[in-house]
């Protein structure tokens, strides 16, 4: 079972505490601002709860006044001025709260994205090969949006609702205990039913989030492979596939939304019934003189406010549970341990000579698939090694193990006597340059892509490396030259041009160990002959491992290692191996046509 699939936690294992902890970490640096925002909005709500109490006095004066004398008018105006002053103070608190909210929310969302990126990007090569890029992008963004939804819900819905409930119950209690009990009972019953419903519904929220990630991942995969779709006339097949994915997402979305509509309908009936009984009892109490007109007006204001806000209980719970479901996938990734980790006592690799030694190295992708099988191999300092063999022999895995992109199943790899498991990954890879078979470039300028090999390099050093890699001949004819954007994954460049950029990057890095994985496979004959000189210069005084199918490119290597089925079956110079009576290398050489192995 692949590492990624094996270690990812099941959804049931992701607790509210773990999700909340991720959001709490995102609040780092802005927690004071967060609590100040809460306080200012809470003060706004408190004032709004107090205001109806003064309306009670206002309407009681109107109801009991027998004439329109100046004292009566002054009392009414005083209450109106006081209410206006409270509204003005509430407005000030509200505006301050909004400004704090804007700055806090945006920065915390940025924090969450950075935290997600910083952890995600350090996952292993295996993790990314088992994940859709589009799905990962969606998960990072969805977690930040989940915080936004939670933050807004807590500040704009939950806090005002809680304060209104507490204030309305307390103030109403001193007017009429029975009405206070009705209000409280209504809120408790409504809230309990809502919580039970949305706890039950969360499984559908999780399913909605998963289907959304799958649909996004499928879309990203199709966009990335649009050329293959065109060349193989895959439009109809991909159209059907995407239709199925979106239909499945739509079906679960409709099902979930329908549940909400049904539940909201029942809740609305409860609100209507509660409002009726409140005013029924209010009228009865007014009839016997136990409540004033002002008291009825006050209750009416609270009922209108509560009815509006109690309806938001559904919104609160829906937003909370949807946000938890949206956050779960990213939290799942954040809780997945990194496969390749520095040991607690890891030191920096020091490469003085560049000797590489494999000691009984075994690597399995799973229990049944052995890729490298007890290899013992010594590569001397400065030695140029050609690594060949049929597809699936383990050549690429061999060099990936040197780079520690995988953890060994058993055995050890030493560089200048230092076990690579005991050195930091950063120092290991700083001392190794890789030119891959299919270089992937950033959607940045040509200069930025070359400079990625050594970020502190000057422009002059970048230009020199480019010239040595024979890049300047195609760069100089571009309108923006080195400032030209290469497109996503370097799509604006040809395969040969991308490979030359990768070679320039390796030249600029100037690491003591060099790995060439089919470094000239995308070059035409003319470009290959031009670049071969640069590669010869690059390999001088460096330990080099070069993977090749085109045997003509490694004839001059100090030694050729032949692999088959994860084992080294032959090694020697080209002359030694090709002059043997029999052997895999001799067979491969004789099968060459135009310099390529016939597959």
N, C-alpha and C positions, 0 to 999 in steps of 0.2 A: 504494500500500500504506500502511495506517495506520502512524503512528509507532510505536505500541506493538508491532504485529506485526512491524515492520521491524527494530526494535532489540533485541528480546528475544533473548538468546543461546540457541543450541541446547544441549540437555542435554549433548552431548559436550564443549562448551566449558567446562563448569563443573567445575573441578578440585578435588581434595581440598584443595589448598592454599588455594583461595579460600573454600571452606566453613569450613575450620579458622580462617582469618583472621577471618571473621565471629564465630565463637565466641570467639576470642581477644579481640576487641574487647569482647565481652559480659563477659569476665572482668575488664575494667578496673576497678580499685579493690578487687578481691577476689582478685587473683592470689596474694598472700602466704597468704591463708586457704586457697586452693585447694591450694597446695603443702604447707602444714601438715597439711591433711586427708590428703593422700597419705602424708605421713611417718608420721602416727599409725597409719593402717591398715597401712602397710608394717611398722611395728614390731610390730603385733599379729600379722601373718602370720609374721614372723621367729621370734617366741616360739613360735608353734604348730608351726613346723618343728623347733625345738630340743627340744621336749618329748618326742617319740618316742625321742630319743637317751637320755634318762634312764630311759625305760621299758625300754630295752634292758638297762641296768645293773640295773634292778629285777628283771627276769625271769632274768637271768644269775645273780644272787645266789640267787634261789629255786631255780634249777636245780642249782647247785653246792653249796648249803649241805647239810651232813650232819646238822646238829642245829639246834635252835631256841634257840641261846644268845642272851644279851642283846646282844652285839656285832652279831650278824646282824640281830636285830630292830631295833636302833638304826639300822643302815645302811639298812634298808628304810624305816623311818619318816622318816629324814633325806631320802631320795630323794622320798618322798611329799610331805613338807613343801616341798621345793624345787619340785616340780612344782606344788603348790598356789600357792606364791608367784608362780611364773611365770604361772600362769593368772590370778591376781589382778592382776598388773601388766598382762597382756594385756587384762583386762577394763577397767582404767582407761584404757588407750590407746584401746580400742575405743569407750568412751563419749565420750571427748573428740573422737574422730574423727567420731562421729555428730552431736554438737552442732555442730561446725564444718561438717560436710556440710550439715546442715539450713539453717543461716544462709547459707552460701555459695551453695548451689544455688538457693534461693528468690530471692536477690537477683540472681544472674546471669541467671536466667530473666526477671526483671523488666527487667534491663538490655537483654537481647536483644529483648524486646517493645518497649521504648522506642526502641532503635536502629532496629528495623524500622519502627515507626510514624513516627519522625522523618524517615526517608528516604522511606518510601512516600507520606506525606501531601504531600510536595513534588513529586510527579510531576504531570504536566500534565493539563489537562482532557481531552485526547485519550486519555491513558493510562487514565483512569477510565471514559471512555465505551466503551472497548474491553475492560473487565475486569468480571467479576462481583464484586459487593461480598462475597458470601458466600465466594467462592473466595479473595479477598484476606485475609479474616478468618481463614480456615482456614490459609493459608500462614504468617501471622504467628504464630498459636498453635502450629502444628506445628513451627516452628523452635525455639521455646522448649522444647517437649516433647522434641524431638530432643536438645537439650543435656542435659536431665534424664536421658534414657536413656543417652547417652554417658557422662555423669558417673558414674551409678550403675554402669554396666558396667565402667568403668575402675577405680573405687574398690573395688567389691565382688566383681568377678569377675576382671579381668585382673591386678591387683596381687597378690592372694593366690595366683593360679595361677602367676604368674611366680616368685614367691618360693618357693613350694612345690616347683616343678620344680627350681630351682637348688639349694635346700637338700637336697632328697631325693637328687639326683644326686651332690652333693659328699659328703654323709654316707654314702650307700650305697657310694660308691667305696672308702672306707676299710674297708668291711666285705667287699664282694665286687665286683671290677671288672666281671665279666660281668653281674651283676645291674644295676649302674649303667648299663652300655651298653644293656641291654634297655630299661630305663626311659627313657633318653634317646632311643633309636631310636623307641620307641612314641610319645613326645611329638612328635618331629619329623615322623614320618609322618602322625600324626593331624592335626597343625596344618597341614601342607602341603596335605593333601587338603581340609581345611575351608576354607582360604583360597581355593584354586582353585574350590571349589564356590560359595562365597558371592560371589566376584568374578563368576562366570558368572551368578549369580542376581540381581545388582543391577539388571539391566535389568527384571526382573519387579517388584522393589521400587519402581523409579521408576514403572512402569506402575500399580502399586497406588496410589501417592501421587497420581498424576495423576487416576485414576478417583475417588479419594476427594474430591479438590478439585472435580471436575466434579459429583459427586453432591451435595456440600454447596452448590455454587453454584446448582444446579437447585432444590434445596430452598428456599434463600433467595429465589430469584427467584419461586417459586410462592407463598411466604408473603407477599412484598411485593405480589404481584398477585392476592391472594385475592379481591378484589372483582370484578376482571375475570373471573376464573374462574367466580365465581357468576353474574354477569350474562350471560355468554356460554355458560353450561352446559358449561364446559370440564373438568368433573371427570373424565370418562372419558378424555379425551385426555391430560390431565396425569397421570392415574393410570398410563396405559400408558407414557407417556414416562419417568416416575420408576421404574416397574418395569423398563424396559429398562436404565436407568442403573444401578440397584442390582444387576440381574442380571449386567451386564457387570463390575461391581466384584466381585461374589461369585465369578464365574467365574475371574477372574485371581487372586483371593485363594486360592481352593481349589487352583488349579493350583500356586501358589507354595508353599502349605503342604504339598501332596502331595509335592513335590520334597524338602522338608525331612524329611518322615517317612521317605521312601526312603533318603535320605542318612544320617539318624540311625540307621536300622536297620543299615546297613553299618558305621557307626562303633561301634555297640554290639557287633557281632560282633568287631571289632578289639580292643575293651576286654576281652572275655571270653577271647579267644585269648592276649592279652598276660598277663593275670592267671594263666592256666593255666601258661604257660611260665615265668613268674617263680617260681611256687611249685614247679614241677617241678624247676627248677635249684636252688632253695633246699633242697629235700629231699635232692637228690643231694649238695650240698655239706655238708649237716648229717651225712649218712651217713658222709662221709670226714673229718669233723671240721674242715672249713674255715669253718663258720659255726655260731654258737651259737644256742640257743633264743631268747635275747634279741635276736639279730640277725634271726631270722625274725619275731619279734613286731614289731620296729621296721619291717621291710619291709612286714609286713601293714598296719601303721598308715599307712605312706606310700602303699601301694597303695589302701587304702580312701579316703584323702584325695585322692590324685591321680585315682582313678577318678571320684570325685564332682566334682572340679574340672575335670578334663580334659573331662568331659561339657559343662562350661560354655563350652568353646571354641566350640561351636556357638551357644550363647546370645550369647557375646561377638561373634562375627562377624555373627550375624543382627542383633543390636542395632546394631552399628556400621554395617553396610551399609543397614539400614532407616533409621537416623538420618541417614545421608548422603543417602539418597533423599528423606527428609522435609525436610531442610534445603535441598536443591537449588533448590526452587521459590522460596523466599524469597531465597536467594543470587542467583538469577537476576534477581530484581527489584532487589536491592541493587546489582548490576553493570550494570543498565540505566541509562544516563546520563539525567539530567533533561533533558527537552526544552527547557523554559524556564529559563534560568539567568541570573543576574546576571553581567555582564562583570566582569573582574578590576578594572577601573577605574570601576565604576559609582558614580555619585554620587546623592545624595538629590534627588528632584524638588522644585522650588520653584515653587509655583503662585501667581503674583501677580495675574494677570488671568483666566486660564482659556481662552486661545485654543488651539484644536485645529486642526491642519493635516495633511491627507493629501496626500502627494506621490507620484504615480504608484504607488499602493499596489496590489499584486497578491497574492492569496492562493489557493493551490490545496491541496485536501486530498490530491490525488495528481496524477500527470502528466496525467490526462485530465479532471479535474474542477476547473475554475476557478470559484471562488465569488465572489471579488472581482477585478475586471479593470481595472487601471490607473486607479484612482479618484484624482482630484484634487479636494480639497474644503477650504474654509476656513470654520471656525466661529468667529465673532468672540467676544471675551470677553463673557460674560453673555448671549449670544444663545440663544434658545429655538428648538430645531430639532425639527420633527416628521419622523419617518422612516417612510415608508410604501412599500407595494409588495405585489405578490402573494406568496404563499408560495413560498419558494425564491429570492427575489430577492437575498438576502444581507444583510438588515437585521440579524439577530441576530449574524451573523459580523462585521458592521461594528463593532458595539459591543464584541464580544469582542476584536477587534483593538485597540481603544482600551485595554482592560483588560489587554492582552498575555496573553491566555489561549492564543493561538497565536503562533508566530513568522511574520513576513511572508515571503512568497516573494520579493518584491522591493519596492522603494520604502521610504518612511519615514513615520512618524507623529510629529509634533512637538506638544508641549504647552508653550506659552509659549516656543517656540524650542528646547526640549530634546527630543532624540530619545529616545523611550521605551525604545529598546534600550540606551541608555547610562545609564539611571537604575535604581535598585533596584526590584524588583517591590513590595517592602513600601511604599516611599514613593509609588510610582505609585498603588497601590490604596488607600492611606490618603487620597489626595486625590480619590477617586471614590466616590460612593455609587451603589449599584445596587438598584433595586427590580425583581426578576424577575417574569416572568409567572406562574410557579408556585413561590412561595417554599417552600423546604424548611426546616423548623425542627428544632432539636435536641430530643431528649426531655428537656427541662429545664423550669424554670418559665417562665411568661410574662415575668417580670421579667428572668430570665437571657437569654432570647431577644432582648428589646428592648435590653438592656444590651450585647449582643454588638457593637452598632454602635460603642460607646465604652466599653470595660470599666471605665475609671476614673470613669465618670459616677456621680453621687450618685443616691439613690432619688428625690429631688425632680425631678431632671432626667429620669429615666426616666418618672415620672408625667406630667410636662409634655409630653414627646414623645408619650406614649400618648394624652393628651387631644387634642393637635393632630391626631393620626392617627385620631381618633374610635374609639379602642379601648376607652376607659373605659366606654362604654355596655354592652358585653357582658362586660367583665372584672368590673365592680362587682356583677354579679348572681351571679357564681360563688362558691361557699362559701369557697374559699381565695383568691379574688381573684388578686393577682399571683403568689401562690405555687403556683398551679395548674400541674400538669405537663401538657404539651400532647400527649404521646404520641409514638411514633416517627414522625419526619418531620412532626409536627404534625397527626397524623391525627384528634385529638380536636376540632380546630377546623374550621369550614367554610372553603371556599376564600376567601371574602371576608374572614373573620376572619384567616386566615393572611396575606393580602395587606396588611391594615391593620397587622399586627404588623411586616411587612417595611417598610412606609412609616414606622412609628414608629422603627424601627431606623435608617433613612436620615436621618430628622429629627434623631435623637440624634447621629449621626455628624457631621453638619454639614460635609460636604466641599464644596469649591468647585466640583466638577464632578458633575453628577447625570445618571444614566442611568435612564430609566423604560422597562421592557420590558413593555408592556401592563399598566401598573401598576393599572389599574382594571377589567381584563377580568373579574375574578371578583366584582365588586361589583354588587349590584342597583341599580336607578335611585335609590332613596332614599339608600343608602349612598354611591353615587357622587357625588351632589350634596353630601353632607356632607363627603366627603373631598376634593372638588375644591378647596375653599377652602384646605385644608391643603397640597395640592400647589402651589397658586398661591403660597402663602407660602414653601413650601420652594424653589420655583424662583427666587425673587427674588434678584437679584445673583449668580446661579449660571449657569454654562454648562450648558445642559440638552439632552440628546438623548432624545427620547421616541418609542419605536416604538409604532405603533397600527394596528389594523385598523379600529377604530371611529373614523372620521374626525371625528366631532363633538367628540372629545376633544382634537384638535390644531388646530382652526380658528383659535384665537387665538395660535398660535405665530408667532414673528417670521418664520420661514421654514419651508417644507415641502420636504423632499428626497424625490423619487420614485425608487425603484430598480427595476430589472428586469434579470434575468440578470447580476447582479453589477456593474451599471453604474448611474451616475446619469443618468437620462433626462430629468428635469425638476426645476426648483426655483423657488420663489417663494412668495408669500403665498397663502392660501386663495382670496382674491378674484382674484388674478392667474391662478392655475391653473384655477379653476372657470369663469372667463369666457373662456378660450381657445376657439377654434373646435373644436379637437380635442386629444386628449392622454390619456395614461394616467390622470392624476389626475381629469380630467373624466369619463372612462368609469367609474372606480371610484366617484366621487361619485354619479353617476347610477344606479349599480347598488345604492346603499345602500338598505337597507330596515330601518327601526328603528335606524339608526345602525351597522349592521354591513355589512361587505363580503360580498357573495354569492359563495361559493366553489363 
